[in-house]
Amino acid sequence: MNTPDLTELILPRLDTSTAALAARLQSDGLEARRELGHYTSRRLALCAYASFDDGAEEGTIDLMLEVTDRGDGVSVALGIYRESGRIIAETPPIEIPGEFTAAVSAEVMNEFDALIDRTYGLIVSEINGTSADHSDAQ
């Protein structure tokens, strides 16, 4: 598996998904500047992310997708974090045997979209600065 293939499979959908999140936040009257990025390392075949800068002291809200090559397949981690390292939400790793295909990429990005949908209220709380108090949430 090479990085150009991964970036071609992941980055366009990451852009679309996080642009939709930015539009939803804006329609709810919230402002956060979005920036996309990605990198590779010895450990990661790809780390793709969208950072939302809401001006908070803890730094940006980062939606991340990390792909680790296991040799016989890949492991994909999805999560939402503050730049400070605080975890907002994570999913269990997705273990994918064999090749990372366009169909697999679509399934992974569907999970990414589902994570955004499930945690939208938490993201809003982060931007509003009310994330520490979820005791009244129902």
Secondary structure, DSSP 8 states (H G I E B T S, - for coil): --HHHHHHHHHHHHHHHHHHHHHHHHHTT---EEEEEEE--SS-SEEEEEEEE---TT--EEEEEEEEE-SSEEEEEEEEEETTS-EEEE---EEEES---HHHHHHHHHHHHHHHHHHHHHHHHHHHT-TT--TT--
